[in-house]
Amino acid sequence: MSKWVKVCEEKSLENGELFDFDYEDKKILIAKANNKVYASDRICTHAYADLATGFLDEKEKVVTCPLHMSRFRLEDGSPENLPAEEPLKTYNVESRDGLIYIMLE
Ligand code: FES
């Protein structure tokens, strides 16, 4: 069953930065680019790398894996280049009363 899960206060998220968020067994990547907040799985689909330690291109809305440099689009999780071939799962994000929520299953 899907539910909205509170992540943090929106004002605590800086533009152009990556954040980690753990909920139960899920490792979530939170990214803020151009004042929009994105959420996806945090572990690279190629091998085990934590994308919160990667690099955010705020203009392109892309996160780059720190291990083998695959780039993933924040909007849909799709990889732009090898070696990653599988997309990251992405999550709906909502801002309510100054708080960020994501929809988890
Ligand atoms: S672990 Fe991310 S591209 Fe290889």
Backbone and ligand atoms as CSV (ligand in chain L), in Angstrom:
chain,resi,resn,atom,element,x,y,z
A,1,MET,N,N,0.839,-1.184,0.000
A,1,MET,CA,C,0.000,0.000,0.000
A,1,MET,C,C,0.888,1.253,0.000
A,2,SER,N,N,0.532,2.227,-0.806
A,2,SER,CA,C,1.334,3.453,-0.888
A,2,SER,C,C,0.941,4.417,0.217
A,3,LYS,N,N,1.906,5.189,0.666
A,3,LYS,CA,C,1.619,6.198,1.684
A,3,LYS,C,C,2.610,7.346,1.553
A,4,TRP,N,N,2.173,8.527,1.985
A,4,TRP,CA,C,3.053,9.688,2.016
A,4,TRP,C,C,3.897,9.617,3.283
A,5,VAL,N,N,5.180,9.797,3.128
A,5,VAL,CA,C,6.120,9.745,4.252
A,5,VAL,C,C,6.821,11.095,4.359
A,6,LYS,N,N,6.824,11.656,5.570
A,6,LYS,CA,C,7.473,12.954,5.786
A,6,LYS,C,C,8.989,12.783,5.748
A,7,VAL,N,N,9.666,13.666,5.001
A,7,VAL,CA,C,11.128,13.583,4.871
A,7,VAL,C,C,11.819,14.620,5.756
A,8,CYS,N,N,11.445,15.892,5.591
A,8,CYS,CA,C,12.136,16.966,6.322
A,8,CYS,C,C,11.428,18.280,6.047
A,9,GLU,N,N,11.929,19.342,6.668
A,9,GLU,CA,C,11.448,20.677,6.340
A,9,GLU,C,C,12.056,21.093,5.004
A,10,GLU,N,N,11.245,21.690,4.171
A,10,GLU,CA,C,11.744,22.080,2.846
A,10,GLU,C,C,12.900,23.077,2.957
A,11,LYS,N,N,12.842,23.964,3.938
A,11,LYS,CA,C,13.885,24.992,4.045
A,11,LYS,C,C,15.245,24.402,4.418
A,12,SER,N,N,15.268,23.151,4.892
A,12,SER,CA,C,16.555,22.533,5.242
A,12,SER,C,C,17.276,21.979,4.008
A,13,LEU,N,N,16.599,21.972,2.860
A,13,LEU,CA,C,17.205,21.445,1.630
A,13,LEU,C,C,17.802,22.592,0.827
A,14,GLU,N,N,19.084,22.513,0.584
A,14,GLU,CA,C,19.760,23.546,-0.207
A,14,GLU,C,C,19.698,23.183,-1.690
A,15,ASN,N,N,19.507,24.193,-2.516
A,15,ASN,CA,C,19.557,23.973,-3.958
A,15,ASN,C,C,20.909,23.418,-4.368
A,16,GLY,N,N,20.897,22.481,-5.294
A,16,GLY,CA,C,22.154,21.959,-5.835
A,16,GLY,C,C,22.829,20.933,-4.955
A,17,GLU,N,N,22.098,20.403,-3.979
A,17,GLU,CA,C,22.707,19.415,-3.088
A,17,GLU,C,C,21.921,18.113,-3.068
A,18,LEU,N,N,22.632,17.063,-2.658
A,18,LEU,CA,C,22.061,15.719,-2.544
A,18,LEU,C,C,21.948,15.352,-1.070
A,19,PHE,N,N,20.904,14.608,-0.726
A,19,PHE,CA,C,20.670,14.221,0.661
A,19,PHE,C,C,20.272,12.749,0.702
A,20,ASP,N,N,20.605,12.099,1.799
A,20,ASP,CA,C,20.128,10.723,1.945
A,20,ASP,C,C,18.969,10.689,2.927
A,21,PHE,N,N,18.083,9.741,2.695
A,21,PHE,CA,C,16.923,9.543,3.561
A,21,PHE,C,C,16.660,8.050,3.614
A,22,ASP,N,N,16.625,7.517,4.832
A,22,ASP,CA,C,16.352,6.090,5.003
A,22,ASP,C,C,14.964,5.921,5.605
A,23,TYR,N,N,14.232,4.991,5.067
A,23,TYR,CA,C,12.914,4.681,5.632
A,23,TYR,C,C,12.718,3.170,5.556
A,24,GLU,N,N,12.583,2.554,6.732
A,24,GLU,CA,C,12.532,1.092,6.808
A,24,GLU,C,C,13.728,0.537,6.035
A,25,ASP,N,N,13.520,-0.321,5.035
A,25,ASP,CA,C,14.678,-0.872,4.323
A,25,ASP,C,C,15.033,-0.088,3.068
A,26,LYS,N,N,14.391,1.054,2.856
A,26,LYS,CA,C,14.633,1.818,1.631
A,26,LYS,C,C,15.712,2.878,1.838
A,27,LYS,N,N,16.595,2.969,0.864
A,27,LYS,CA,C,17.613,4.020,0.850
A,27,LYS,C,C,17.240,4.986,-0.271
A,28,ILE,N,N,16.857,6.184,0.123
A,28,ILE,CA,C,16.297,7.154,-0.813
A,28,ILE,C,C,17.292,8.302,-1.019
A,29,LEU,N,N,17.356,8.745,-2.261
A,29,LEU,CA,C,18.135,9.934,-2.610
A,29,LEU,C,C,17.166,11.104,-2.765
A,30,ILE,N,N,17.467,12.187,-2.068
A,30,ILE,CA,C,16.699,13.424,-2.221
A,30,ILE,C,C,17.632,14.436,-2.882
A,31,ALA,N,N,17.139,15.083,-3.908
A,31,ALA,CA,C,17.950,16.081,-4.609
A,31,ALA,C,C,17.109,17.334,-4.805
A,32,LYS,N,N,17.756,18.472,-4.658
A,32,LYS,CA,C,17.051,19.727,-4.929
A,32,LYS,C,C,17.790,20.454,-6.041
A,33,ALA,N,N,17.073,20.683,-7.129
A,33,ALA,CA,C,17.667,21.341,-8.290
A,33,ALA,C,C,16.697,22.408,-8.782
A,34,ASN,N,N,17.180,23.624,-8.904
A,34,ASN,CA,C,16.342,24.738,-9.368
A,34,ASN,C,C,15.045,24.836,-8.571
A,35,ASN,N,N,15.171,24.719,-7.265
A,35,ASN,CA,C,14.039,24.847,-6.331
A,35,ASN,C,C,13.004,23.741,-6.454
A,36,LYS,N,N,13.333,22.663,-7.137
A,36,LYS,CA,C,12.418,21.528,-7.197
A,36,LYS,C,C,13.081,20.342,-6.511
A,37,VAL,N,N,12.279,19.593,-5.753
A,37,VAL,CA,C,12.814,18.463,-4.997
A,37,VAL,C,C,12.461,17.171,-5.728
A,38,TYR,N,N,13.448,16.276,-5.832
A,38,TYR,CA,C,13.293,14.992,-6.508
A,38,TYR,C,C,13.646,13.874,-5.530
A,39,ALA,N,N,13.045,12.714,-5.732
A,39,ALA,CA,C,13.364,11.556,-4.890
A,39,ALA,C,C,13.482,10.322,-5.767
A,40,SER,N,N,14.473,9.511,-5.460
A,40,SER,CA,C,14.677,8.255,-6.195
A,40,SER,C,C,15.380,7.276,-5.269
A,41,ASP,N,N,15.516,6.026,-5.745
A,41,ASP,CA,C,16.381,5.112,-5.016
A,41,ASP,C,C,17.793,5.684,-5.015
A,42,ARG,N,N,18.547,5.307,-3.973
A,42,ARG,CA,C,19.858,5.937,-3.771
A,42,ARG,C,C,21.013,5.056,-4.207
A,43,ILE,N,N,20.769,3.761,-4.359
A,43,ILE,CA,C,21.851,2.852,-4.721
A,43,ILE,C,C,21.863,2.688,-6.238
A,44,CYS,N,N,22.996,2.912,-6.829
A,44,CYS,CA,C,23.155,2.827,-8.281
A,44,CYS,C,C,22.678,1.474,-8.786
A,45,THR,N,N,22.086,1.462,-9.977
A,45,THR,CA,C,21.577,0.211,-10.539
A,45,THR,C,C,22.677,-0.615,-11.201
A,46,HIS,N,N,23.873,-0.073,-11.304
A,46,HIS,CA,C,24.963,-0.831,-11.930
A,46,HIS,C,C,25.687,-1.714,-10.914
A,47,ALA,N,N,26.173,-1.110,-9.844
A,47,ALA,CA,C,26.833,-1.852,-8.769
A,47,ALA,C,C,26.491,-1.108,-7.491
A,48,TYR,N,N,27.208,-1.412,-6.399
A,48,TYR,CA,C,26.804,-0.793,-5.144
A,48,TYR,C,C,27.540,0.524,-4.940
A,49,ALA,N,N,26.877,1.591,-5.265
A,49,ALA,CA,C,27.416,2.922,-4.983
A,49,ALA,C,C,26.275,3.785,-4.468
A,50,ASP,N,N,26.591,4.586,-3.471
A,50,ASP,CA,C,25.593,5.472,-2.870
A,50,ASP,C,C,25.583,6.786,-3.644
A,51,LEU,N,N,24.487,7.046,-4.317
A,51,LEU,CA,C,24.422,8.227,-5.175
A,51,LEU,C,C,24.393,9.535,-4.389
A,52,ALA,N,N,24.115,9.464,-3.093
A,52,ALA,CA,C,24.165,10.693,-2.287
A,52,ALA,C,C,25.596,11.205,-2.168
A,53,THR,N,N,26.571,10.342,-2.476
A,53,THR,CA,C,27.973,10.783,-2.479
A,53,THR,C,C,28.433,11.101,-3.902
A,54,GLY,N,N,27.475,11.134,-4.826
A,54,GLY,CA,C,27.796,11.455,-6.212
A,54,GLY,C,C,27.770,12.954,-6.453
A,55,PHE,N,N,27.503,13.317,-7.690
A,55,PHE,CA,C,27.592,14.716,-8.105
A,55,PHE,C,C,26.283,15.129,-8.757
A,56,LEU,N,N,25.774,16.268,-8.338
A,56,LEU,CA,C,24.513,16.759,-8.895
A,56,LEU,C,C,24.791,17.868,-9.897
A,57,ASP,N,N,24.265,17.694,-11.091
A,57,ASP,CA,C,24.284,18.767,-12.082
A,57,ASP,C,C,22.908,19.414,-12.016
A,58,GLU,N,N,22.851,20.550,-11.329
A,58,GLU,CA,C,21.559,21.179,-11.078
A,58,GLU,C,C,20.901,21.655,-12.364
A,59,LYS,N,N,21.694,22.177,-13.272
A,59,LYS,CA,C,21.146,22.701,-14.520
A,59,LYS,C,C,20.552,21.586,-15.382
A,60,GLU,N,N,21.286,20.487,-15.485
A,60,GLU,CA,C,20.827,19.369,-16.314
A,60,GLU,C,C,19.845,18.466,-15.570
A,61,LYS,N,N,19.723,18.645,-14.253
A,61,LYS,CA,C,18.876,17.797,-13.397
A,61,LYS,C,C,19.289,16.333,-13.513
A,62,VAL,N,N,20.592,16.109,-13.296
A,62,VAL,CA,C,21.195,14.787,-13.431
A,62,VAL,C,C,22.101,14.532,-12.238
A,63,VAL,N,N,22.085,13.280,-11.734
A,63,VAL,CA,C,23.038,12.891,-10.702
A,63,VAL,C,C,24.022,11.898,-11.330
A,64,THR,N,N,25.304,12.074,-11.004
A,64,THR,CA,C,26.350,11.202,-11.536
A,64,THR,C,C,26.852,10.282,-10.449
A,65,CYS,N,N,26.892,8.983,-10.772
A,65,CYS,CA,C,27.389,7.985,-9.830
A,65,CYS,C,C,28.889,8.223,-9.574
A,66,PRO,N,N,29.288,8.154,-8.295
A,66,PRO,CA,C,30.699,8.422,-7.989
A,66,PRO,C,C,31.630,7.270,-8.374
A,67,LEU,N,N,31.061,6.093,-8.671
A,67,LEU,CA,C,31.940,4.941,-8.895
A,67,LEU,C,C,32.354,4.790,-10.363
A,68,HIS,N,N,31.370,4.710,-11.277
A,68,HIS,CA,C,31.717,4.535,-12.694
A,68,HIS,C,C,31.090,5.616,-13.577
A,69,MET,N,N,30.567,6.633,-12.946
A,69,MET,CA,C,30.146,7.858,-13.645
A,69,MET,C,C,28.928,7.731,-14.554
A,70,SER,N,N,28.064,6.749,-14.335
A,70,SER,CA,C,26.789,6.802,-15.050
A,70,SER,C,C,25.994,7.997,-14.550
A,71,ARG,N,N,25.250,8.595,-15.466
A,71,ARG,CA,C,24.436,9.759,-15.128
A,71,ARG,C,C,22.962,9.365,-15.180
A,72,PHE,N,N,22.212,9.757,-14.157
A,72,PHE,CA,C,20.784,9.425,-14.067
A,72,PHE,C,C,19.973,10.711,-14.030
A,73,ARG,N,N,18.895,10.729,-14.829
A,73,ARG,CA,C,17.995,11.885,-14.815
A,73,ARG,C,C,17.154,11.863,-13.538
A,74,LEU,N,N,17.093,13.003,-12.861
A,74,LEU,CA,C,16.322,13.063,-11.623
A,74,LEU,C,C,14.835,12.875,-11.890
A,75,GLU,N,N,14.356,13.335,-13.045
A,75,GLU,CA,C,12.917,13.339,-13.281
A,75,GLU,C,C,12.334,11.939,-13.448
A,76,ASP,N,N,13.061,11.044,-14.129
A,76,ASP,CA,C,12.507,9.707,-14.345
A,76,ASP,C,C,13.472,8.575,-13.988
A,77,GLY,N,N,14.655,8.917,-13.506
A,77,GLY,CA,C,15.616,7.901,-13.071
A,77,GLY,C,C,16.359,7.216,-14.200
A,78,SER,N,N,16.098,7.594,-15.429
A,78,SER,CA,C,16.723,6.882,-16.550
A,78,SER,C,C,18.212,7.215,-16.656
A,79,PRO,N,N,19.016,6.198,-16.993
A,79,PRO,CA,C,20.449,6.446,-17.155
A,79,PRO,C,C,20.724,7.074,-18.516
A,80,GLU,N,N,21.702,7.977,-18.535
A,80,GLU,CA,C,22.065,8.624,-19.800
A,80,GLU,C,C,23.232,7.921,-20.468
A,81,ASN,N,N,23.987,7.143,-19.708
A,81,ASN,CA,C,25.183,6.526,-20.289
A,81,ASN,C,C,25.523,5.243,-19.534
A,82,LEU,N,N,26.279,4.390,-20.184
A,82,LEU,CA,C,26.754,3.153,-19.567
A,82,LEU,C,C,27.794,3.499,-18.501
A,83,PRO,N,N,28.073,2.587,-17.560
A,83,PRO,CA,C,27.664,1.190,-17.577
A,83,PRO,C,C,26.267,0.912,-17.025
A,84,ALA,N,N,25.615,1.835,-16.339
A,84,ALA,CA,C,24.267,1.556,-15.833
A,84,ALA,C,C,23.293,1.463,-17.008
A,85,GLU,N,N,22.417,0.479,-16.952
A,85,GLU,CA,C,21.411,0.306,-17.998
A,85,GLU,C,C,20.000,0.404,-17.442
A,86,GLU,N,N,19.840,0.079,-16.162
A,86,GLU,CA,C,18.513,0.093,-15.543
A,86,GLU,C,C,18.251,1.451,-14.901
A,87,PRO,N,N,17.003,1.910,-14.980
A,87,PRO,CA,C,16.676,3.194,-14.347
A,87,PRO,C,C,16.583,3.064,-12.830
A,88,LEU,N,N,16.775,4.179,-12.161
A,88,LEU,CA,C,16.478,4.258,-10.734
A,88,LEU,C,C,14.972,4.384,-10.567
A,89,LYS,N,N,14.435,3.780,-9.521
A,89,LYS,CA,C,13.021,4.006,-9.213
A,89,LYS,C,C,12.874,5.423,-8.665
A,90,THR,N,N,11.888,6.140,-9.166
A,90,THR,CA,C,11.656,7.496,-8.672
A,90,THR,C,C,10.365,7.533,-7.862
A,91,TYR,N,N,10.227,8.553,-7.041
A,91,TYR,CA,C,9.076,8.675,-6.134
A,91,TYR,C,C,8.452,10.054,-6.287
A,92,ASN,N,N,7.127,10.086,-6.158
A,92,ASN,CA,C,6.437,11.381,-6.182
A,92,ASN,C,C,6.819,12.181,-4.941
A,93,VAL,N,N,6.957,13.479,-5.134
A,93,VAL,CA,C,7.335,14.393,-4.055
A,93,VAL,C,C,6.254,15.456,-3.930
A,94,GLU,N,N,5.915,15.798,-2.702
A,94,GLU,CA,C,4.944,16.854,-2.472
A,94,GLU,C,C,5.447,17.754,-1.355
A,95,SER,N,N,5.172,19.032,-1.481
A,95,SER,CA,C,5.499,19.987,-0.433
A,95,SER,C,C,4.188,20.478,0.174
A,96,ARG,N,N,4.061,20.283,1.501
A,96,ARG,CA,C,2.840,20.718,2.198
A,96,ARG,C,C,3.216,21.400,3.498
A,97,ASP,N,N,2.746,22.608,3.688
A,97,ASP,CA,C,2.990,23.338,4.939
A,97,ASP,C,C,4.474,23.383,5.291
A,98,GLY,N,N,5.303,23.561,4.267
A,98,GLY,CA,C,6.734,23.701,4.508
A,98,GLY,C,C,7.460,22.388,4.733
A,99,LEU,N,N,6.752,21.279,4.569
A,99,LEU,CA,C,7.365,19.960,4.769
A,99,LEU,C,C,7.385,19.190,3.461
A,100,ILE,N,N,8.434,18.382,3.272
A,100,ILE,CA,C,8.555,17.541,2.081
A,100,ILE,C,C,8.083,16.129,2.406
A,101,TYR,N,N,7.234,15.607,1.548
A,101,TYR,CA,C,6.736,14.229,1.665
A,101,TYR,C,C,7.064,13.484,0.387
A,102,ILE,N,N,7.326,12.195,0.510
A,102,ILE,CA,C,7.457,11.352,-0.685
A,102,ILE,C,C,6.493,10.181,-0.577
A,103,MET,N,N,6.058,9.701,-1.740
A,103,MET,CA,C,5.114,8.589,-1.781
A,103,MET,C,C,5.901,7.278,-1.860
A,104,LEU,N,N,5.768,6.465,-0.835
A,104,LEU,CA,C,6.445,5.167,-0.803
A,104,LEU,C,C,5.424,4.052,-0.800
A,105,GLU,N,N,5.859,2.899,-1.305
A,105,GLU,CA,C,4.950,1.734,-1.316
A,105,GLU,C,C,5.192,0.890,-0.087
L,1,FES,S1,S,28.223,1.683,-9.556
L,1,FES,FE1,FE,27.241,3.372,-10.495
L,1,FES,S2,S,27.924,3.342,-12.548
L,1,FES,FE2,FE,28.894,1.613,-11.616
